[in-house]
Amino acid sequence: MSISRFQAFSDGVFSILITILVLNFSIPAYTAGHLAAAVVNQWPTMAAYVVSYFYVGTLWLFHHDYFNTLTRIDRNVNMLNLLILFSITLIDYPMSLVAHTLAIRNTQDMRVAFILYDLVALFVSLTFFLMYVYLHRHMDLKAPHVTTDFYTTIKFDPLRSVTIYGASIIAAFFSIPLSALLLVLGILFHFFAYLRMSGNLRKAKPIPATKN
């Protein structure tokens, strides 16, 4: 498979997933003259959607920039990529559970929903870590300017996010707000890790020779 087909397939999965996320919205039940209140009561769905959209969008940015460093792919990269995409497609389900349980406001149900979201996020991070490890051991797949030093700066980022999501799972047994905060912090960590990785790639990119 060529790099272009590899990227096109992955981009298609991301775009479909983002489309599915927004399908959680529906017209609320309301009596005439009380639509505004009914829309406001849908805030859990909006909050879960915004967080999940930002999360999936950040993962897409990661995926796009990171795999642009490859000059070729092999069968194992394809298989690991399928695992990554599978993990990401799971996000919609816990997002729906979080939105629903926030609306119901039952503590036990919210705990289950947040733990499931954390477990999916943790799984996503582990799949990226597996890909990082594999590509670090097969530097021949990467462009010459992508050195082992570049990998060294990012290789533990997925494990750092695993730690945050693990802490969120533990916190869910004591404080739902703290668990939710840690979950959001884990997603924000991905974004700042992406900015650092993207910056390092720009610095490492060779400058084209100018014509005299």
Secondary structure, 3 states (H helix, E strand, C coil): CCHHHHHHHHHHHHHHHHHHHHCCCCCCCCCCCCHHHHHHCCHHHHHHHHHHHHHHHHHHHHHHHHHCCECCCCHHHHHHHHHHHHHHHCCHHHHHHHHHHHHHCCHHHHHHHHHHHHHHHHHHHHHHHHHHHHHHHCHHHECCCCCHHHHHHHCCHHHHHHHHHHHHHHHHCCCHHHHHHHHHHHHHHHHHHHHHHHHHHHHHCCCCCCCC
